[in-house]
Amino acid sequence: MPRFDSGSCFGRLLDYQIGGYCSVLANVEFSTRAYVEQTLVLRTSFRTASGAFDLFDFFSICVGGATAPKHQLVRVIECTSGQVDVCLQVQPRFDYGLLPPWLRQEGVNCFSAIGGNNALVIDFEGPLVRDGESGLSSNITLHAGQQAHLSIRYVDASRIDRKQLEAFDFDELKLALPQTIRWWQDRSACVTYAGKDKNSITTSALVLKGLCYAPTGAIIAAPTTSLPEVIGGSRNWDYRYSWIRDSVFSARALAEIGFLKEASRFRDFVQRSAASSADLLLIMYGIDGRRRLDELELPELSGYKESRPVRFGNAAFKQKQFDCYGLLLQLVWHWHLRGKSPDDDLWRFIVRLVDFVCDNWERPDQGLWESRGMPQHFVHSKIMLWCAVDRGIKLANDCARKAPIRKWETTRRSIKSAIEAKGIDRKGHYFVQSFGSSAVDSASLLIPQTEFVEWQDKRMVATCDEIMEQLDRDGLLLRYASKSSSDGLTGKEGSFLACTFWLVECLAMQGRMQLAREYFDRALACSNDLGLFSEEFDVKHQEALGNFPQGLSHLSHIAAATALETASSKLK
């Protein structure tokens, strides 16, 4: 707290011994968990020998929270039958577990935990006592119908003062659960998708909504850092930032299912963060728009299941990934089709973007997968550059805007000629990963979205077939074959869920419905019991891999389900 990219205060996931935690303990015989219907309020139900209780976990949300957030984590323990004995343990550790707090009692059952410039105010509806130098605990007995509320609020450490700290209102806190449930359900009601996968689509939509940073409109890739792509490996990255690629996909998915406000605010965030400068455009930004995301390692932390190193920051912000230009122009084009045509300021930015592409399209880049090896001429990147110019031309014509059309049309033809000459295998059947290569890349499954080729184009059908042949592992797709791409990294990785959903979309739009549904069901089965998707999946060990929950997986799930529904309707 207080932001997605802040240092953790309960980081046990990355170091079990020192990471910090907040636990509710009981002699439990069994438990189940689910989100309260159409919300991100988690309800875990426990049964003990003497009774049963529910535990509700949520961040308190209210109308107007974008400008006046509560920064409050709430846990509600509610005895539903019999009698239960429960132990609460709160062990905060700031700065990713490296800084034990200074605990200070602020009132009856109220403590502050202070570390550096951060502080938590902890209030419990029960006896709360010190547990060691830097922890708190409480042992309570609840009978049927009784509740106990725990509030953990973030405050600036400089504001902590015994004389100024407001007395806590538990009557107000008791309203937080129904208010938060109602807020989420109101958002769920905005989902316009009505197909057979409505429940799972709503969950994915709420996840994407949960990944939005309301004060700025940024959409993060995932709310975690350093959850490994291979257990025990070093491919551990910080995803708590806003990638243009993931965010454009998210904005499109959100808009298609009714979340127009969130999609529109992200568009504004990107233009503002880029400062309307095409040559200074980054592939990713901090959630407040900051540009420097220097990558550091925390050697003191053991990592998730001993997967080192733990990192914060991400050096990929320095990379050139040319697909971003096409994605931004696609986003503007889609909003134009929705009746939101670019104003004068945005048009000037668009002209600069397209002119930059015209001057730089022949350069290699790091590609969609952020290769840390030498830059290459990735085919997907080239097609996205073609897309940027193509959408620029279409916008200029549709909006009657002044632009160097002749220059743009010449560049569009040149990019297309290069792709058709070097980006297809020697027999002319399928799109390859990079110029001169014979290997395939799951990124090619995104090509029809640019309209470079139609979904049913014979080269696209052959590309899907070749990808299934080369990259399918037990019914899920790899991003690429590790031996085919010099990505500058060691070790292997799991199957990439978003890629499998991309394949579903392609197969559905090609009319191969049975195969599409089989891949969709296999990918859908990789969600956990709450319907959440990780970045990758280990089929052999049935284990989630990578940062979690992963926005790209969820938005790709939405796109795949929508494609299945659309294709099925056409067949009826």
N, C-alpha and C positions, 0 to 999 in steps of 0.2 A: 504494500500500500504506500502511496495513494494511487499509483498509476500502473498501467500494464508493465512499463519498463523500469519500475522502481526496484531497488534491491529487496529481496524477499525478507519477510519477518517470520514466516512459517515455511521453511525450505527443506523439510525432512526428505522430500522426494530426491534431493540431490546430495544429501548426506544424512544418513539416519542418526548419527551420533550427535552432530552439532548443528543441524539445520534449523531446529526449532519446530514446535508443533502445538496444536490445540486439540486435545483428545477428550472424548466422552466415553467412559469405560463402564462396563457392567458385565456380570456373568451371563453372557448371552448364549442361548441354545441354538438359535438361528436368526438370520436377518434377511430382509429383502429391501430393495431400493427402487425408486422411480421418481421422475419429476412429477410434481403436481401438474395435472392435466393442462397442456398448452402453456407451460411456464418453464423457467429455469430455476425454480425453487425445488431443491432436492429434499425428498422425504425418505428417510431410512427407517424401516419398521423393525423393531427388535422384540424377541420374546425371551423371557427369563423363566426360571422355575416358579417364580412367585407372581409374575405379571407380564405386562407388555408395555412398550412405549414407542413413540415416534420421535425422531429427531429431524427438525427442519433446518436446512442450511441455505442462506441466501444473503446477497448484498441488498440492503434496504434501498428501494427505489421509489422516487416520488415524481410527480409532474413538476417540470422545471429543474430537474436534477442536472441538466447539462451545464447550467450556469451556477447552480448552488448544490453540488453533490453532497450527499451525507457522508461518504467515505466510511461506511459502517457495515461491518460483517455481523450478522445476527445468527445465533443458534438457539432454537427453541426446543426444549425437552418437554414432551407431553405424555403423561402416563395415560394409557388407553384402557387398561384393565388391571385389577389386582393392585399389587404394591411392588415398586422397583427401587433398588438401591443403586445409585449412580455416582460415579467419581468423575469430576471435571479436572483436567490438568491443562494449564496454559503456560507454555515455555517459549516466549518470544525470543528470537535471535535476529537482530538487524544485519543489514549488509551481507545477505546471502549466508547467514549463520555465523559470520565471523565476529560479530559484536554483541556480547551479552548485554542486556539492558540494565539500566539503573531503575530499580523498582521503588516507587514511592506511594505510600497510602494517601489517597486524596479524600476519603470519606468512608462511610460504612459500606463495606463490600465493593469498594471502588479503589482501583490502583492505576497509576500511570506507569508505563514502561518507556524509558527514554534512552535513545541511542543516537549520538550525533545530532543531526537536525531533525530527526524523526521521533515521533512519540505515538503511543497507543494509549487510549483511555479504556480501561477494562471494567465493566460493571456487570455484576451477576446478581440475580434474584435469589440469593442464598448466601450462606456463610462463605466468604472468600478469604483465604489465609496464605501467607507466604509458604513456598515450598522450595527450600534451598535459597541460594543467593539471588537467583534471577527467575524464579518461577512462582506460580500460584496454583492452588488446588482447592477443591471443595468436595465434600461428601454429603449427599442429600438423599432423602427418602421421599418419593412421591407416591401418592395414592391416585386411584382412577379419577380422571378429570382435572388433576392438578398440572400446572405448567411451571417451568423455570426458564427465564430468558437470560441469555448471555449477549452482551453488546461489546463489540471491539471497534472503537472509533479511532480513525487516524486524525492527528492534529499536528500542527507545526510545534516543534519542541519549545520554541521561544514563547509560545502562548500558554504553556503549562505554568500555572501559578495557583497555589492553594486558595488565594483570595478571589481569583477570577474564574476558576473552573465552575461551570454551571452545575447545579444539582441535577441529577439524572431523573427523568420522568419515566418510570416504568409503565404508567398508564398509556403514555404516548407510544412506548416501544411495543406494547401489545397490539397496537394498530398496524405495526409495520408489516406483519405477515399478510393479513388480508389486503392491505394496500398494494404490496408488491405483487401478490398473486393477481390482483385485478389489473395492475399495470401490464404485466406480461400477457395476460389473456386478451387485453385490448389490442396489443400488438399482434397476437396470433390471429385475431379476427380480420386483420388486414391481408392475410394470405389469400390470394385469389385462385391458387391451384386447387382443382376439385377432382383430380384423378384418383386411381386406386391406391396410390402411394401417399395419400394426403397426410397421414400421421407422421411418416418419416420425413416428408418434405417440410412439414411445419417445424419439426425438431431442427432440421438443418437451417431453416430460415431464422429460428431463434438463436442458434449458435452464431450465425453471421451477424445478427443484431447485437449479440453479446460481445462480439469482437470489434464493434464500433466504439471509438473514443469520442464521446458526444461533444466535448468542448471544441474540438477542431474539425470533426468529420472524418478523421483518419480511420482506416480499417486495418487491423493488424493481421498478420499471417497466422499466428497462434499465440496463446497467452503463456507459453512456457519457453524456457531456454534449456539447451543441452540434454534433452531426452534423445538417446542415441538412435541412429539408423541401424546399428548392429550392436547388440549387447556386448559390452566390453571393448567396443571399438572407439575410434576417435572422431567419427563423423558426427559431431555434436555441435549444433548451431543455435544461436539466439534468434528466435522468430518473433520477438515482441515489437516488431516495427511494421511500417506500412510499405509494402512492395507495390509499385505501380501495377505490375502484372496481376498479382492476386487480387488487388483492390478493384481493378477494372472488371475482372471476372465477377467479383463479388457484387459490385455496383450493378452490373447487368443482370445477374441472377436475382438480386433484391428487387430491381425494378420490374422484372418479368412476373414476379409473384406478388407485387403490390406494395413493396417497401420503397416508394418513390422518394421520400424525404431523405432517407439515408443515402441513396444512390446519388442524389443531387448534391448533398453536402460533401461527399467525397470528391466529386468533380471540382468543386470550388477549392477543396484542400490541395489538390494536386497543382492547380494553376497557381495558387498562392505560394506553395512551397517551392515550386520551380522558379518563382519570381519572373515568370513569362520569358525565361531565357532558355532557348533550345540547346545551345552548346553546353550549358551548365546543368542540364537535366540529369538527375540521378535516377537510379533504378529503384531506390527506396529512401524513405525518410523516417525520422523519429516521429512519434505520434503528435508532437507539437510542431512538426515541420522542420526540426533541426536537421542539419546536413551531415554533421560529423558523428559517426557511429563506431568509433575506433574499437577494435576487437581486443579484449584482454582475457587472460586465463586466470582461473582461481585454483592454484595447485593445492591449496589447503583442503579442498572439498573432494570427497571420494567419487562423486558422480553417481548417477542412477545405476544400481547394480554394478558398481566399480567401473563405470564407463567414463574414462577421462579423455581429455580435460573438460572441465566445466568452463563455459565461456559466457561473457556478456559483451554486447556490442557485436558487430558483424562486418568483417572486412570487405564483404561483397559490395558495400556501398560505393567503393572506389571503381568498380568494374564498369565497362561499357557493355550494355546489352541492348542491341538495337531493336529488339521486338517492342520495347516500350513506346517507340514513336508510333508504330502502327496501332498499338493498343489505345493510346490516347486519341488518335484520330478516329478509331472505331467508336470509342466512347462518345465523342462529339457527334459523330454521324448518327448513332442510335438516338441520342437526345434530340437531334434535329428532326428525325422521323417522328418523335413524340411531340413535336411542336415547340421544342426549346432550341431554336436556332442560335448560333453564336452572335454575341453582340460585338461592337467594334473592338473592344479590348481583347476579347478572346480570339477574334479573327486575326488580329495582328500577331498573337502568339502562334496561331495555326500556321500562318505564312512563314514564320521563323522556323517552326518545326519542319515543315515540308522542304524549305530551302536547305536546312541542315542535312536532311536525308539526301537531297539531290547532290550535295557536295561531298558526302561521306559514305555513300552506300557500298562502295567497293572495298571498304576496310573490313577486316575480320573483327570478331567480338568474342565474348565469353559464352554467349548462348543462353537460352532459357534456363538451363540447369546450373548456371553459375560456375562453370568449369574453372578450376584454379590452375589449370595448365596453360599452355600457349594459346593465344586467340586463334580461332579458326573461322572459315567461311561456312557457318552453320546455315543449312537450307531454311530452317524455320525462321531464322533472323532475316534472311534475304526476303522471304515472302512477306514478313511483317513490314519490311521497308517498302516493298511494292504496295502493300496495303495502305501505308501512310500516304504515299503519293496519290494513289487511286482515290482515297476518301477526300483528300484535299481537293482534287479536281472536281469530284462530285459535289462537294460543299460549295465550291466557288460557282459552279454552274447553277445549282439549285437555289443558292442564296443571292445570286447576281452580285457576287463580290469580286473586287479587283484582285487579280493574282497573275503571276507569270505562267500562264497556262501552257504556252508552247514549251517552255523549259521543263515544266512538270511532266507533260505528255512524253517528251523525249526520254526523260529519266525513267518513266514507267515502262516504256518499251525496252529500254536497255536492261533494266533489272529482270524483266520477264525473260528476255533472250538468254541472259546469263544463267538463270535458274533452269530453263529448259535444256540448256547445253551442258551444264555441269552438275545440276542438282537431281538428276534422275539416273538410275543405274544404266550400265552400258547397253543393255538390251531395250532400254526405254520403257520399262514396265512400272517401276515404283520410285517414289521419292526417297532419297538417301539422307543420311545424317548431315554430311558436309560435302562440299565440292570434292569430287574425285573418289569418294568413299563408296563402299558397297554395303555398309552396315545401315541399319534403320534406326530410327529414333521415334519414341512415342509422341514427341512434340509434333510430328507430321500429322497426327490425328486431328490437329487443330486447323489444318490448312483450309478445309472447306468453309470455315467460319469467315475467312477473308474474301471468299468468292473468287480466289485465284483459279480454283477448279470447282466444279459441282460435286456434291456428295457422291453421285453415281458415276462420275468420270472413271473410265476404266483404269487410269493410273492410280486413282484414289482407292478403288476396290482392291487393286493389286497391292497397294501400300498396306492396307489393313491386313490382307492375307500374309504378307511378308512379316509384318510386325507380330502377328499371332504365331508365325512359324519361329521367329528368332527370339522373341521376348516373353512369350507365355511361360509362366512357371506355376504349374498346378492351378491353372484357371485365372491367374492374375498376371498383370504385366509389369515388367521392369521398365524403368525409364529408357535405358539403353543397355547394351551388353558392355560390361566394364572393360573388356579387352578391346572393344572397338573405339573407345573414346579415351583420350589422354586427359583425364579430368584433374590430374595433379594431386590425387588423394589415394591413400592406401585403404585396403579392406573392401569388403562387399557391402551391399545394402539389401533391404527387403523389397518386396513388390510394392509399387507405387499406386495407391488406390485411385488417385485422380486420373491416372493414365487409363486404368481399366474402365472408369466411367466415361472417359473420352471415346474409348473404343465402342462402348455401348451406344453412344450418340451417333457415331459413324455408321455402325451396323444397322441401327434403327432407321436412319435416313436413307440407307441403301436398300431397305425393305427386307433385310435379313433378320426378321423379328425373333425367331426361335433362338438363334445364336446370341442375339443382343440380350434377350431376357435371361439366358443362362449366365452370361458374364455379369449382368446386373445383379442377379441373385447371389452370385458368389461374392461380389464386392460388398453387397448389402450385409452379408453374413459376417463381414469383418468389423462391423460396428460392435461396440460393447453393449452391455445390458441396458444402457441409457440411450442407445441410438447415436453415440458419438463415434466419429471416425478419427483415427490417427493419420499421420502422414503416410506411413508404410505399414506393411504387415508381413510377419514371418509365418508362412503357411505351415511349415514343418512343426514349429513349436506353438502354433496358434497364439501368437503374441503380437500386440501392437508395438510398433516401432516409430521413432521420430516424435516431434513435438505434437502436443495434444491439447484440445481438439484442433484439428488442422482445417483452417478455413477453405483451402483449395480443394480438399477432399469433399467438404460439405457442399460447396457451390457446384462442383462437378457432379455430385449426386443429384442436385436439383436439375441441372441441365440434362443429365441422362434420363431422369424420370420424365421430364417435360418432353424430350424427344420420343421416348417410348409412347407416351400418351398421344402425341401429335401423329406419329406414324400409325398407331393403331386406329385412330379416328379416320385416317385416309383410306385404310383397308376396309372399313365398314361400308 
